[in-house]
Each structure stands twice: as C-alpha cells, then as structure tokens.
Amino acid sequence: MEDKEYFNAAAREVQLQAADGYAVELDPPLAEAMGVFEETAVSEEDVEADILARREGEYE
C-alpha cells in the first residue's frame, strides 16, 4: 500500500472513531506524518489566511 493510501485509510478511521466520541490513539510516527501535533497541524488562522489570499488573487 502506498503511503498516501495508508494515510488516507488511517485518517478515515480516525475521523469515524472521533465522530463517535472515541479517543483515538495513533502510533507517534503516523500521527506526526498526518500533522496532528499542534506544532505541525494547520490552524484555523492558516486556512483563513489561505482563503483570503486566494480571494485577493495572491496566488492561484
């Protein structure tokens, strides 16, 4: 299985379990690769800045 397929499958499973209210424990290297640690995760502010930049035509 490719890394991308593996990460997508893991992310789907985590999302399903979290949506049901379960705490989800991940292997630290997998969690780090998925960007779930606060230092590397995308913040709400990052997403908003990206949306604004696209609206203002800063990049395509």
HELIX and SHEET records of a PDB file:
HELIX    1   1 ASP A    3  ALA A   19  1                                  17    
HELIX    2   2 PRO A   28  MET A   34  1                                   7    
HELIX    3   3 GLU A   44  ARG A   55  1                                  12    
END                                                                             
